[in-house]
Amino acid sequence: MLTLLLLCAALEFEGRVVEIVDGDTVGVMHDGRAERIRLHGIDAPEKRQAYGRRAQDFLGEMIFKQTVRVVVRSQDRYGRTVADLYLGRKHVNHEMVRAGMAWWFRRYAPRDQVLRELEEEAREAGRGLWADPDATAPWNFRKPR
């Protein structure tokens, strides 16, 4: 029973957001250091892409210097923790998509119906990056030309 409790505690923690790397990656204090957290299920525009800076700023306004709850999902190939972030009852990953500041990243969250619905809602309302009729998904922007 103790092992199970320790395992669950390792999969969730709280920490102060000390860095906004971009619109889908942040630094959260954990065990005395800033841990890189990649927001699960979303993909924000790259910094040098249209809306990239806006997405980063939006995320920063929402959570920078705030204490968030980090619910760990996995680790990516770059060693970042992939997680859902919560600010109180607000699901940060969902808020980024709802505001039109990120795409639902179908490749890594193909069954997430909430993200699908939030993206459709943002697109139909023309929020954020959806105001641009030629918005390019980051995974296409990153492809070598």
C-alpha positions as MATLAB code, in Angstrom:
seq = 'MLTLLLLCAALEFEGRVVEIVDGDTVGVMHDGRAERIRLHGIDAPEKRQAYGRRAQDFLGEMIFKQTVRVVVRSQDRYGRTVADLYLGRKHVNHEMVRAGMAWWFRRYAPRDQVLRELEEEAREAGRGLWADPDATAPWNFRKPR';
ca = [
       0.000    0.000    0.000;
       2.834    2.420    0.848;
       4.483    1.696   -2.514;
       1.246    2.564   -4.329;
       0.961    5.845   -2.408;
       4.552    6.765   -3.255;
       3.983    5.949   -6.912;
       0.843    8.131   -7.063;
       2.628   10.991   -5.310;
       5.399   10.815   -7.912;
       2.859   11.227  -10.718;
       1.446   14.480   -9.391;
       3.055   17.484   -7.718;
       2.581   21.198   -7.146;
       5.109   23.846   -8.029;
       5.580   27.478   -8.926;
       5.854   28.338  -12.618;
       9.241   30.020  -13.046;
       9.613   29.993  -16.835;
       7.415   30.202  -19.913;
       9.483   28.596  -22.664;
       6.794   28.886  -25.335;
       3.068   28.303  -25.698;
       3.195   24.657  -24.653;
       6.310   24.297  -22.479;
       7.009   25.771  -19.045;
       9.429   25.446  -16.157;
       7.901   24.426  -12.821;
       9.835   24.194   -9.558;
      10.003   20.592   -8.370;
      12.424   19.064   -5.885;
      14.524   22.229   -5.809;
      14.935   22.723   -9.554;
      12.969   24.004  -12.535;
      11.520   20.981  -14.316;
      10.569   21.347  -17.986;
       6.906   20.530  -18.492;
       5.397   19.961  -21.946;
       1.619   20.424  -21.908;
      -0.070   17.185  -22.907;
      -2.385   17.018  -25.906;
      -1.709   20.473  -27.327;
       0.726   22.042  -29.766;
       1.164   25.806  -29.754;
       2.634   27.797  -32.636;
       6.425   27.989  -32.727;
       7.982   31.245  -31.487;
       8.921   32.352  -35.007;
       5.508   31.346  -36.362;
       2.404   33.556  -36.497;
       0.754   33.622  -33.049;
       3.790   31.988  -31.441;
       4.635   34.950  -29.254;
       0.959   35.586  -28.481;
       0.518   31.987  -27.308;
       3.592   32.292  -25.082;
       2.357   35.591  -23.638;
      -1.157   34.221  -23.062;
       0.214   31.232  -21.177;
       2.504   33.487  -19.152;
      -0.325   35.831  -18.183;
      -2.333   32.855  -17.001;
       0.257   30.953  -14.937;
       3.663   32.686  -14.592;
       4.693   32.880  -10.916;
       1.581   30.908   -9.965;
       1.501   27.573   -8.179;
       0.122   24.873  -10.448;
      -0.723   21.218  -10.017;
       1.185   19.025  -12.442;
      -0.405   15.684  -13.360;
       2.315   13.679  -15.081;
       1.427   11.603  -18.150;
       4.829   10.583  -19.520;
       8.232   11.822  -20.583;
       8.992   12.871  -24.162;
      12.047   12.105  -26.275;
      13.676   15.363  -25.145;
      13.440   14.406  -21.475;
      10.589   16.796  -20.698;
       7.776   15.780  -18.418;
       4.514   15.621  -20.379;
       1.641   16.641  -18.132;
      -1.707   18.283  -17.591;
      -1.457   21.557  -15.662;
      -4.112   22.919  -13.350;
      -4.364   26.378  -11.848;
      -6.965   25.818   -9.175;
      -9.841   24.201  -11.059;
      -8.723   25.628  -14.420;
      -7.241   23.050  -16.804;
      -4.438   25.058  -18.426;
      -4.032   22.767  -21.461;
      -7.735   23.138  -22.246;
      -7.643   26.903  -21.762;
      -4.896   27.252  -24.376;
      -7.008   25.450  -26.981;
     -10.235   27.197  -25.922;
      -8.581   30.594  -26.456;
      -7.265   29.620  -29.885;
      -3.661   29.710  -28.701;
      -2.893   26.058  -29.476;
      -4.035   23.141  -31.578;
      -5.346   19.855  -30.293;
      -2.305   17.607  -30.886;
      -4.141   14.640  -32.374;
      -0.964   12.594  -32.760;
      -0.447   12.399  -28.991;
      -4.035   12.692  -27.738;
      -6.142   11.125  -30.505;
      -9.071   10.183  -28.273;
      -9.343   13.435  -26.320;
     -12.873   14.560  -27.149;
     -12.677   17.622  -24.892;
      -9.696   19.013  -26.802;
     -11.415   18.181  -30.096;
     -14.541   20.086  -29.061;
     -12.565   23.045  -27.691;
     -10.608   23.343  -30.941;
     -13.797   23.209  -33.028;
     -15.381   25.842  -30.797;
     -12.349   28.163  -31.069;
     -12.145   27.668  -34.838;
     -15.837   28.409  -35.361;
     -15.585   31.528  -33.192;
     -12.405   32.706  -34.962;
     -10.527   33.007  -31.663;
      -6.772   33.492  -31.523;
      -4.878   31.800  -34.315;
      -8.184   30.797  -35.914;
      -8.667   34.435  -36.954;
      -6.086   33.619  -39.645;
      -7.732   31.626  -42.459;
      -4.298   30.234  -43.394;
      -3.224   29.163  -39.901;
      -0.479   26.548  -40.209;
      -0.282   23.794  -37.638;
       3.099   23.722  -35.858;
       3.793   20.132  -36.918;
       3.563   21.299  -40.548;
       5.593   24.452  -39.846;
       8.397   22.341  -38.308;
       8.685   20.019  -41.303;
      11.912   20.546  -43.251;
      11.240   22.568  -46.335;
];
